[in-house]
Amino acid sequence: MSVRKFLLPVSSTASAEAALQAGLLLARMWNAHLEVLYVQSDTREIAPFAGEGLSSALIEDMMTATEREGGARAQSLQELFRAATDHAAVPVGAAHRGADEPSASFTTLTGREEMLVAHKARLADLTIVPHPLAGEDVAAAEALHAVLFDSGRPVLLAPVAPPLHIGKRIAIAWNGTANAASALASAMAFIRQGDSVCVLSSEEYCRPGPSPEDVREYISHHGVEADIARFRSVDRNIGAGLLAAAGAFGADLMVMGAYSTASRLRQLILGGITRHVLENAEICVLMNR
């Protein structure tokens, strides 16, 4: 199995730059197609929430300003896209089936971003999402959760800074859950081509299920040899211990199941492993549920 299509939803130039460079790097790596997606707000959906007591003229002005802002943002993102594809020497246009070269395209849609991103992600091998802390982009976090919870497909969290390479040294965060198994399956194309693979495990992190040794045995059938590293929490934080272990291995890609130990709402309120990784990871993280 290979990776042939990536989706990259973008919402601002501040957060999109590193993710765009990561996406183009992956497109070149796999001779795949990268579709960059910008979703502009539909002013017809905004109008009912504009507030009671506002005059029709004021609401019209608000809708016009929203359209103008969205158009300007789309233009700036397209300019960033053109500059990045030129620099990466990736042809722009529709993907050619079976073509042995990378390609990229820019798509603009109008509507609800989280819904459209989830729908488009269902037919992408992997969706790349800008890091939520890059440019303090709240929309990036919403896109990430839309893919995780509503697409049935994996998501790749891009780093804040543009990566030099992705998938040379791969850390598998293993806790024995179905979510971790789903992430592992989604990452096998990368794992088979990686230079080094390490399974990260901890008694604090693991749940009933296959052991790290079972993971090593499984991927050996794919011709991949893996090390196993045990880690401990850092300051009673399992997520911090996980990232520290990935850093010690020198990973440029970490694979993990998302929100496998608690509900998303509980993790967002109380904190959790997934939330800590999302907020603090400096490398690419491939997640699935």
N, C-alpha and C positions, 0 to 999 in steps of 0.2 A: 504494500500500500504506500502511495506517495501523497504528497500534499500538492494540490493543484490550484486551489483558490483561497485567497485570504480576503477578509472584510475588515475595513478600518473605519469605524465611525469617528468623525471629528466634529468639534464644536467651537474651537478657538485656536488661533495660531500659536498661542503660548503653550498649550498642552499638546498640540498636534505634532510639533517639530520632531521630537525624539521618537514618537510612535511611528511617524511617517518614515523616518530613516530606518527604524527597525523593520517595518513592513517591506520596504524596498530591498533591504538586506535579505529578508526571507524569500522574497520573490525571485531574486537572483540566485539564491541558494537552491531553490527547488525548481527553477524555470517555471514559476507559477504566475497566476494573475492576481494582482492586488486591486481590489475595488475600494476606493476611498469614498465614503458616504457622508454627506452633510444633510441634515434634516432641518428645514426651516419651519418655524412655527406657523400654524394655520391661524390667521387672524380671525377667522369665523368661529374658531373654538375659544378664542380669547374674549370675544365680545360679551358673551353671557356672564363672564366673571369680572367684568370691568367695574361692576359696582352699581347699586341702585342709586338713583338721584343724580346720575351724570347725564348731561345733555347728549343728544345724538351727535352733535358737532364735536364735543369733546371725545366721545368714544371713537368717532371717525378719525380724529387726529391721533389718538393712541394707536389705532390700527395701522394708520399710515406710517407712523414712526417705527412701529414694530417691523413692518415690511421693509422700510428703508434700512433699518439696522441689520435685518437678516440678509438683505441683498448685499450690503457692504461686507458683512462677515463672509458670505459665500465667495465674494470676489477675492478677498484677502487670502482665503484658504485655497482657492484655485491658483493664485499666484505662487503661494508656498508649494503647492503640489507640482506646478510646472518647473519651478526652480529645483526642487528635490529630484524629480524624475530626470531632468537634464543632467544634473550632477552625477546621478547614479547610472546614467546611460541606460535607462529602462524605457523602452518604447511605450508611447501612450496610444491607447485605442482598445477596441474590443479584443478579448482573448481569442486566439486561434486554437481550435481543438487539436491537441496533440503537438502543438508547436514546441520546439526545443529551445525556447527562449522566454525570458520574463516579459511581462506586460503590466500595464496599469491603466486605470480609468478613474474618472471623477464623476460621481453621481449626486445630483441634488434632488431631494424629494421634499414635499410639504405635508406636514401632519404631526402626529404625536411621536416624538423621537423614540421613546422606549419601546413602543409597539412596532414601529417600522424597523428599528435595529434588530429586535428579536425575530421578526419575520425574515429579514434578509439573512440573518445569521444561521437560520435553519438550513440554508443551502450554501454554506461556506464550510470548508474543512476546518478553518480556525478563524476566530474573530480577534483582532488585535485591538486593545482598548488603551488609550492614553492613560498614564498614571494620574489618578485623581489629584495628587499634590503638584503635578506639573501645571503651573499657572493657576493653581487653586481652582480647578475645573470641576464643579459639582456635577455637571452633565456627564462627565466621564465616568463617575461612580454610578450614576443611574444607568448608563449604557452597559457597564460591566454587569450589574445585577440583572438587567433585562436579559442579557445573553445567558447568564448562569441559570436563571429561574424559568425563562420562557422560551428558550430556543432548543434545548436538548443537545446542544453542541458545546464544545470546549471554548475557552476564552484565554487569550494570552495578555497578561498585564505587562505593558511596556514599561521600561525603566524611566526615571526622570531625565537621565542623560542619555544621549544616543549611544547604543552599544557598538562595540567593535566587531563582535561576533556573537552568535547565538547557537547553542547546542553542541559546543565542543566538549564541555564538561557538564554533565547533567546530574542533578541531585533529585532523587525520588523521595518525597516525604511520605513515608508509609505508616499508616495506623490500622491497617486491616479492614477498613470499612468499604462498603460498596462505592462510596464516592471516590475513595482513593483508587479503587480498581478501575472505575470509569476514567479517571484522569490518566492512569497508567496506559490504558488501551488507546486513549486519544494521543498519547505521546510516543507510541511505539515507533512511528516513522522517524522521529527525531532520535530516539534511543538507538535504533539500529545503525544510525549514521554518526553517532557521537564518538568522540575519542576516548572518553572515560565516563563511567557511570557509577554512582554510589547510592545505596539505599540508606536513608536516614531513619533511625528508629529510636524510640524512647519508651520506657515503661509507663511514663506519665502520659504519653501521647497515644499509645496503642489501645485498641478496642478488640473484642473477640473477633477473630478472623485469621486469615493466612499470615504467617510470620514473614519477617524480612528474608529469612532463608528460603521460604517458598517463592518469594518474588525473584530472588537471585536464580533459583532453579527454573522458574518460568521463562525469564528473559534469556536464559542460556539456550533455550530451544530456538530462539531467534538469532543465535550466533553472537550473543552479547555477554561478556563477562562483567560482573559487577562486584564492587566492594560493599561492605556493610559497615556503617559508622553509628555508634550509639551516642546519643547526646542527652544532655540534661537541660532543664529549664534555667533561664538566667533571671535572677531576682524573682523567682517563682512564676516566670512568664514562659510558657512553653513556646509561644510564637517567637520570642526573642532567642530562645535556645535553638530553635529550628533554623532561623536565619543565620545565627552564629555558626552552626554546623555546616550550612551550605557555603558560607564564606570561608571557613577553614578548608573545605574541599576545593575551593576555587571555582565553584559552579558559576556558569553564565546563564543557566536555565534551571529552574526548579519546577518540579511537577507535584501537584498536590490536589487532594479532594477539597472542595469548598463547603463550608457550613455543614460539616458532617457530625459535629458533636452537640450542636444546639440549633435552635431555630435562628433564622436570620435576624428577626426582631430582637431576640434575647441577646445575640452577639452584638448588635448595633447599640443596645442600651448598656449592657454590662461589659462589653468587650469580649474578645475571644481570639483564638488562634488565627482564623481567617482574617479578621479585622486587623490584627496586628501586622500580619504579612502584607495586606493591602496598603497599609499606611507606612510601612517601613522598608519594604523590599527595595533593594537597589539593583537587582537583576531581573530578567524576564521571569515571570511565573505563569506556568500553564496550569489552569484550573478547570475542573469539571465537577458536576454533581451526579 
